[in-house]
Amino acid sequence: MVNSTLIYFILGTYIQVGPLRYLYFLLTLMLYIVIVIINIGVIVVICMNRSLHEPMYLFLCSLFVNELFGSTGLFPFLLVQILSDIHTVSAPLCFLQIFCLYTYANIEFSNLAVMSYDRYLAICCPLQYNTRMTFNKVCIYIFVIWFYSFLKFLITLSLNIRLNFCGNIINSLYCHNYLVVKLACSDTQVNNIYGLFGVALTILVPLVPILFSYMRILKVCFSGSKQTRQKAVSTCSPHLASLLNFSFGCCFEIIQSRFDMSSVPGGLRIVLSLYFLIIQPLLNPIMFGLQMSQIRNTCKHVLLTCYRDTV
């Protein structure tokens, strides 16, 4: 029996690709660099431009910081594993990755939920918006989202560390909480109960404000003017696209970890298991940056200024 002093886990999903691993390494590294550059770029634009110091853009800034947090929890790990002949990860590093990735997912959903409430106030209560969504309230919302998410998965981490393990092979590309708990031979009842409670919180807490906000927004759109509908579409479409994209990626990963997916081609399983951790950090800054006219115009201005300075 392997006990709680387990030194390492083996990641069983990696396949030997020979010299192609160097190509995969370069592609993964380039993808990580692009994600870091575009997210930091939009964060800097928002922070440096006073006209963007509004609630919606501050929530976006929190969202982009979270994309960097989640990407850093995955990409350096992937890069090391791609070049390794033996795909192992130390137990402490595995637990740390679980904490980072699960915290990232919870912050993402919670941040998108608060953004939906912000859009509800802007579209349905425009005259009260500045009094109901002040700078101080925005800071409180962001702090609560991050603190609640960190605290929630610190508890998960503490429950995992106490387990005794009878195996060390994880059928995944990265450390997955459910798959790690399945390896335990000690009593996991507390972990399972808290896990179900945590999943319910992760889904229901963001879902309530999202459903409430979009039901009210739809009601206003059907009864409002053409200008109101256009404003709703322009401000809500990137948010909805981001929410649906992330939900799809998370749902597949949950299904894959709990059910037999051997009928799905291995390559497709690998791509979809990384979908919510790769596409979301890449899609959000591009999509919000292109859709939000103030961010788009500010980026153009910054690029033109940089170009003139270099000429």
C-alpha positions as CSV (number, residue, x, y, z in Angstrom):
1,M,0.0,0.0,0.0
2,V,1.2,3.5,-0.8
3,N,0.5,5.8,2.1
4,S,0.0,9.5,2.5
5,T,3.8,10.0,2.2
6,L,3.4,9.2,-1.5
7,I,6.3,10.8,-3.4
8,Y,4.9,11.0,-6.9
9,F,2.0,10.4,-9.3
10,I,2.3,8.9,-12.8
11,L,0.3,10.7,-15.6
12,G,-1.0,7.8,-17.8
13,T,-2.5,9.8,-20.7
14,Y,0.8,10.9,-22.3
15,I,2.0,9.0,-25.3
16,Q,5.4,8.6,-26.8
17,V,5.7,10.8,-29.9
18,G,9.5,10.7,-30.4
19,P,11.1,13.7,-32.0
20,L,7.7,15.3,-32.6
21,R,7.7,16.3,-28.9
22,Y,10.1,19.2,-29.7
23,L,7.5,20.5,-32.2
24,Y,4.7,20.1,-29.7
25,F,6.9,21.9,-27.1
26,L,7.5,24.9,-29.4
27,L,3.8,25.1,-30.3
28,T,2.8,24.9,-26.7
29,L,5.4,27.5,-25.7
30,M,4.3,29.9,-28.4
31,L,0.7,29.5,-27.4
32,Y,1.6,30.3,-23.7
33,I,3.6,33.3,-24.8
34,V,0.7,34.6,-26.9
35,I,-1.8,34.1,-24.0
36,V,0.6,36.0,-21.6
37,I,1.2,38.9,-24.0
38,I,-2.4,39.5,-25.0
39,N,-3.8,39.2,-21.5
40,I,-1.1,41.5,-20.0
41,G,-1.5,43.9,-22.9
42,V,-5.2,44.3,-22.3
43,I,-4.7,44.6,-18.5
44,V,-2.1,47.4,-19.0
45,V,-4.4,49.2,-21.4
46,I,-7.2,49.1,-18.9
47,C,-5.0,50.2,-16.0
48,M,-3.2,53.0,-17.9
49,N,-6.3,54.6,-19.4
50,R,-8.5,56.5,-17.0
51,S,-11.5,56.4,-19.3
52,L,-11.5,52.6,-18.8
53,H,-11.7,52.8,-15.0
54,E,-15.3,51.7,-15.0
55,P,-16.9,48.7,-13.3
56,M,-17.2,46.6,-16.5
57,Y,-13.5,47.0,-17.4
58,L,-12.4,46.4,-13.8
59,F,-14.3,43.1,-13.9
60,L,-12.6,42.4,-17.2
61,C,-9.2,43.2,-15.7
62,S,-10.0,40.6,-12.9
63,L,-11.0,38.1,-15.5
64,F,-7.7,38.6,-17.5
65,V,-5.6,38.3,-14.3
66,N,-7.4,35.0,-13.7
67,E,-6.6,33.8,-17.2
68,L,-2.9,34.4,-16.5
69,F,-3.3,32.6,-13.1
70,G,-4.9,29.5,-14.8
71,S,-2.5,29.4,-17.7
72,T,0.5,29.5,-15.3
73,G,-1.0,26.6,-13.4
74,L,-1.0,24.5,-16.6
75,F,1.4,25.5,-19.3
76,P,4.8,25.4,-17.5
77,F,3.7,21.9,-16.2
78,L,2.8,20.8,-19.8
79,L,6.0,22.1,-21.2
80,V,8.1,20.0,-18.7
81,Q,5.9,16.9,-19.3
82,I,6.2,17.2,-23.1
83,L,10.0,17.0,-23.0
84,S,10.1,14.3,-20.3
85,D,10.5,10.6,-21.1
86,I,8.8,9.6,-17.8
87,H,5.6,11.5,-17.0
88,T,5.6,11.8,-13.3
89,V,4.7,14.7,-10.9
90,S,5.6,15.0,-7.2
91,A,2.6,14.7,-4.9
92,P,3.0,18.3,-3.5
93,L,3.2,19.8,-7.0
94,C,0.2,17.7,-8.0
95,F,-1.9,19.0,-5.1
96,L,-0.7,22.6,-5.9
97,Q,-1.8,22.2,-9.5
98,I,-5.2,20.9,-8.4
99,F,-5.6,24.0,-6.1
100,C,-4.6,26.4,-8.9
101,L,-6.7,24.9,-11.7
102,Y,-9.8,24.4,-9.6
103,T,-9.5,27.9,-8.1
104,Y,-9.1,29.3,-11.6
105,A,-12.3,27.6,-12.7
106,N,-14.3,28.9,-9.7
107,I,-13.0,32.4,-10.1
108,E,-13.9,32.3,-13.8
109,F,-17.5,31.3,-13.3
110,S,-17.9,33.7,-10.3
111,N,-16.4,36.6,-12.3
112,L,-18.6,35.9,-15.3
113,A,-21.6,35.8,-12.9
114,V,-20.8,39.3,-11.4
115,M,-20.3,40.6,-15.0
116,S,-23.8,39.4,-15.9
117,Y,-25.2,41.3,-12.9
118,D,-23.2,44.4,-14.0
119,R,-24.7,44.2,-17.5
120,Y,-28.2,43.8,-16.0
121,L,-27.7,47.1,-14.1
122,A,-26.3,48.9,-17.1
123,I,-29.1,47.8,-19.4
124,C,-32.1,47.6,-17.1
125,C,-31.3,50.2,-14.5
126,P,-29.1,52.8,-16.4
127,L,-30.2,55.8,-14.2
128,Q,-29.2,53.9,-11.0
129,Y,-26.1,52.2,-12.4
130,N,-23.5,54.7,-11.0
131,T,-25.0,54.5,-7.5
132,R,-25.5,50.8,-7.4
133,M,-22.2,49.8,-9.0
134,T,-19.6,52.1,-7.4
135,F,-15.8,51.7,-7.4
136,N,-15.8,50.5,-3.8
137,K,-18.5,47.9,-4.5
138,V,-16.6,46.6,-7.6
139,C,-13.4,46.2,-5.4
140,I,-15.5,44.3,-2.8
141,Y,-17.0,42.0,-5.4
142,I,-13.6,41.2,-6.9
143,F,-12.1,40.6,-3.4
144,V,-14.9,38.3,-2.4
145,I,-14.7,36.3,-5.6
146,W,-11.0,35.6,-5.2
147,F,-11.1,35.1,-1.4
148,Y,-14.1,32.7,-1.5
149,S,-12.4,30.7,-4.3
150,F,-9.1,30.4,-2.6
151,L,-10.7,29.5,0.7
152,K,-13.0,26.9,-0.9
153,F,-10.1,25.0,-2.5
154,L,-7.8,25.3,0.5
155,I,-10.3,23.1,2.2
156,T,-10.2,20.7,-0.7
157,L,-6.4,20.7,-0.5
158,S,-6.4,20.0,3.2
159,L,-8.8,17.1,2.7
160,N,-6.6,15.5,0.0
161,I,-3.4,15.8,1.9
162,R,-4.7,13.6,4.7
163,L,-5.5,10.7,2.4
164,N,-3.7,7.3,2.2
165,F,-3.2,6.2,-1.4
166,C,-3.1,2.7,-2.8
167,G,-2.1,3.7,-6.3
168,N,-0.3,6.5,-8.1
169,I,-1.5,6.4,-11.8
170,I,-3.7,9.3,-12.9
171,N,-5.3,8.9,-16.3
172,S,-5.0,12.5,-17.3
173,L,-2.6,15.0,-18.7
174,Y,-2.6,17.0,-15.5
175,C,-3.6,16.5,-11.9
176,H,-7.3,16.1,-11.4
177,N,-9.0,16.1,-8.0
178,Y,-11.5,13.4,-8.6
179,L,-8.9,11.0,-10.2
180,V,-6.5,11.6,-7.2
181,V,-9.2,10.9,-4.6
182,K,-10.2,7.7,-6.5
183,L,-6.6,6.4,-5.8
184,A,-7.2,6.6,-2.0
185,C,-7.6,3.5,0.0
186,S,-8.6,5.4,3.2
187,D,-12.1,6.7,3.9
188,T,-13.0,9.3,1.3
189,Q,-16.6,10.0,2.6
190,V,-15.7,13.5,3.8
191,N,-14.0,14.3,0.5
192,N,-16.9,13.0,-1.5
193,I,-19.5,14.9,0.5
194,Y,-17.5,18.1,0.3
195,G,-16.8,17.5,-3.4
196,L,-20.5,17.3,-4.2
197,F,-21.1,20.4,-2.0
198,G,-18.3,22.2,-3.8
199,V,-19.6,21.3,-7.3
200,A,-23.1,22.5,-6.2
201,L,-21.6,25.8,-5.0
202,T,-19.4,26.2,-8.1
203,I,-22.4,25.8,-10.4
204,L,-25.4,27.2,-8.4
205,V,-23.7,30.3,-6.9
206,P,-22.8,31.8,-10.3
207,L,-25.9,30.4,-12.0
208,V,-28.4,32.3,-9.9
209,P,-27.2,35.8,-10.8
210,I,-26.6,34.8,-14.4
211,L,-30.1,33.5,-14.9
212,F,-31.7,36.4,-13.0
213,S,-29.7,39.0,-15.0
214,Y,-30.4,37.5,-18.5
215,M,-34.1,36.9,-17.8
216,R,-34.4,40.6,-16.9
217,I,-32.2,41.7,-19.9
218,L,-34.3,39.6,-22.3
219,K,-37.5,41.1,-20.8
220,V,-36.2,44.6,-21.4
221,C,-35.0,43.7,-24.9
222,F,-38.4,42.4,-26.0
223,S,-40.2,45.4,-24.6
224,G,-37.6,48.1,-25.2
225,S,-36.5,50.1,-28.2
226,K,-34.2,49.1,-31.1
227,Q,-31.4,51.1,-29.5
228,T,-31.8,49.2,-26.2
229,R,-31.6,45.8,-28.1
230,Q,-28.5,46.9,-29.9
231,K,-26.8,47.9,-26.7
232,A,-27.7,44.6,-25.1
233,V,-26.4,42.6,-28.0
234,S,-23.1,44.5,-28.2
235,T,-22.3,44.3,-24.5
236,C,-23.7,40.8,-23.7
237,S,-22.6,38.8,-26.8
238,P,-18.9,38.5,-25.8
239,H,-20.0,37.7,-22.2
240,L,-22.4,35.0,-23.3
241,A,-19.9,33.5,-25.8
242,S,-17.3,33.4,-23.0
243,L,-19.7,31.8,-20.6
244,L,-20.9,29.1,-23.0
245,N,-17.4,28.3,-24.2
246,F,-16.1,27.8,-20.7
247,S,-19.2,25.8,-19.6
248,F,-18.7,23.5,-22.6
249,G,-15.1,22.8,-21.7
250,C,-15.8,22.2,-18.1
251,C,-18.7,19.9,-18.8
252,F,-16.6,17.7,-21.1
253,E,-13.8,17.5,-18.6
254,I,-16.2,16.5,-15.8
255,I,-17.9,13.9,-18.0
256,Q,-14.5,12.5,-19.2
257,S,-13.2,12.1,-15.6
258,R,-16.3,10.2,-14.4
259,F,-17.4,8.1,-17.4
260,D,-15.7,5.7,-19.8
261,M,-14.7,7.7,-22.9
262,S,-12.7,5.0,-24.6
263,S,-15.0,5.2,-27.7
264,V,-13.8,8.8,-28.2
265,P,-10.5,9.0,-30.2
266,G,-7.5,9.6,-27.9
267,G,-6.3,12.7,-29.7
268,L,-9.8,14.3,-29.5
269,R,-10.0,13.4,-25.8
270,I,-6.6,15.1,-25.2
271,V,-7.7,18.3,-27.0
272,L,-11.0,18.5,-25.3
273,S,-9.5,17.9,-21.9
274,L,-7.3,21.0,-22.3
275,Y,-10.0,23.0,-24.1
276,F,-11.2,25.1,-21.1
277,L,-7.7,25.7,-20.0
278,I,-6.3,26.8,-23.4
279,I,-9.1,28.4,-25.4
280,Q,-10.6,30.5,-22.6
281,P,-7.4,32.4,-21.8
282,L,-6.8,32.9,-25.5
283,L,-10.4,33.8,-26.5
284,N,-11.4,36.2,-23.8
285,P,-8.9,39.1,-24.3
286,I,-9.3,38.8,-28.1
287,M,-13.1,38.7,-28.0
288,F,-13.7,41.4,-25.4
289,G,-10.9,43.5,-26.9
290,L,-12.5,43.4,-30.4
291,Q,-16.1,43.8,-29.2
292,M,-15.7,46.5,-26.6
293,S,-15.2,49.7,-28.7
294,Q,-13.3,51.6,-25.9
295,I,-10.7,48.9,-25.5
296,R,-10.4,48.5,-29.2
297,N,-9.9,52.2,-29.9
298,T,-7.5,52.5,-27.0
299,C,-5.4,49.6,-28.3
300,K,-5.3,51.2,-31.7
301,H,-4.2,54.5,-30.2
302,V,-1.4,52.8,-28.2
303,L,-0.2,50.8,-31.2
304,L,-0.2,53.9,-33.4
305,T,1.7,55.9,-30.7
306,C,4.3,53.1,-30.4
307,Y,4.7,52.9,-34.2
308,R,5.2,56.7,-34.5
309,D,7.8,56.6,-31.7
310,T,9.8,53.9,-33.5
311,V,9.7,55.6,-36.9
